[in-house]
Amino acid sequence: MVTAIVGANWGDEGKGKITDMLGEESDIIVRFQGGSNAGHTIVNDYGKFALHILPSGVFYDHTTSIIGNGVALNIPDLFREINDIVKRGVPKPRILVSDRAQIVMPYHILFDQYEEERLGGKSFGSTKSGIAPFYSDKYAKIGVQVSELFDEDVLREKLESVCVQKNVLLENLYHKPALNPDEILETLREYRSQIEPYVCDVSSYLHAALKEGKRILLEGQLGSLKDPDHGIYPMVTSSSTLAAYGAVGAGIPPYEIKRIVTVVKAYSSAVGAGEFVSEIFGDEADELRKRGGDGGEFGATTGRPRRMGWFDAVASRYGCRIQGATEAALTVLDVLGYLDELPICVGYEIDGKVTRDFPTTARLKKAKPVYETLPGWKEDIRGITEYDKLPENCRKYIEFIEKELEVPIKMISNGPGRHEIIYR
Ligand code: GDP
C-alpha cells in the first residue's frame, strides 16, 4: 500500500507535520523529487527540526528512510542533516540512497548563484541550492549518478568533458574562475566514501517491500503550483511536485499509489517570485505573516519572509485536482482565529470575465481576485480534538473550503505539534 503526501499550493503547506504523523504508521518513507532547496519544519518530542533533504520519517526507529532516484542528492547536506539530528538525541536513522539518484555537484550551486546574479532584478528567486542547473544537466544527460561514483574511469572522462562545456560559460558569460576536473574528482571520492554504506537498488527494494505488504509513504516537496508542467511556469521548481511523479522518482508502479493526501493551507503563502492572485500587502500581510505557521512565515531554508495571501479556492481546487487528491488535509487553521472576517478567493476576473479554472501564466498575470467573505470565529482553536467542538464559524469556513475543493477534508491541523490534529 502506497500513500503520497503532497502539497496543493506553493509549498509550505505543512506537509512535514502530516508526513511526520503518518510516518508513525508507515514502514518506509521515500523522498522522490526535489533536493535540499525547500524544507519541512517538524516539531516532535525531540524538538523542532528543519529538514531539507532527509525524509520526515527519520525520527522513528521502525521506519526506513529512502532518497529516491528522482531526488537532487546533495551529499554534504545529507550528512550535515544526519549529524545534526543525531547530535540532538535522535537515534541514528536507517537510510537508503538510490544508486540511480544523481548528485548535486559543487558547480551546480555556483551556476545557480552566478545565473541569479546575472539576471539581477529578473531572477527566479532561486534558493541557490543548484537545483535548476542540476536538473538541466540530468536531462542534458551530463549528470552524475550515484552508481557512477564507483567507476573512476567513466567518472574522470565525464568530468573532463563536462568541464570543457562549463568552462566556456564560466569564462565568457559569468567571468568566473574555471573548473578543474581533478579537484572535482577528489570531491567525488570523498562523496563516494561517505555514501557507500547507504547505496541501494531502491526500486528493487521497494518491489520486494510491496510484495511483503509493507506500508510506503511518498513524501513530496513544494506543491502543485510549483510543478514545472502544471504550475506557474517559469516561476516553478525544476522537478515535478506531483504524486504521479512519485512512481517515477521512487521506481514503483503508478497503480500502487492508492491514497493521495493533499495538504492545503488555510491561507496562502509563497516564497520567491511568481503570480499570486490573492496576495495581500502592508499591515494586513505583516500581521498574518507574524502569526502564521509556527513562529511566523519565514522560509525554512532561506529565512526569507514569505509572501502572504487569503485562501485561494481557484488555485487550491486546481492544486488538488492535478495531484489526484483522494483526500485533503487542511493546515494552520488555528492561525486565523484573530480575524473578524475571512476573505476567500472564489474566482479570477480576467479581461472582464470571471473564471473558476486556474489559467496558464500569461492569463494568470491579468487575473484579479473575486472574494467571498466569511465571518471569523475569534477564538483560539488549539487544543480542540473533535470536529464538533470547533466554533460554528470555523466549521463553516472548513465546509466552504471543502465544497470549493471538491475533495473531502479528512484532517484538520490546528497547531504545529504532531498530535494537534482533528480527524473527520
Ligand atoms: P512544508 O514544507 O509543507 O512541510 O511546510 P513548512 O514546514 O515550511 O511550513 C509549515 C510551518 O507551519 C512549520 O513551521 C510547521 O511547524 C507549522 N505548522 C504545520 N501545521 C501547523 C498548524 O496546524 N498550525 C500552526 N500554527 N503551525 C503549523
Residues whose N, C-alpha, C, O or C-beta is under 5 A from the ligand:
A	BS01	GDP	G11 D12 E13 G14 K15 G16 K17 G39 H40 T41 G293 D294 A300 T331 V332 L333 D334 S413 N414 G415 P416
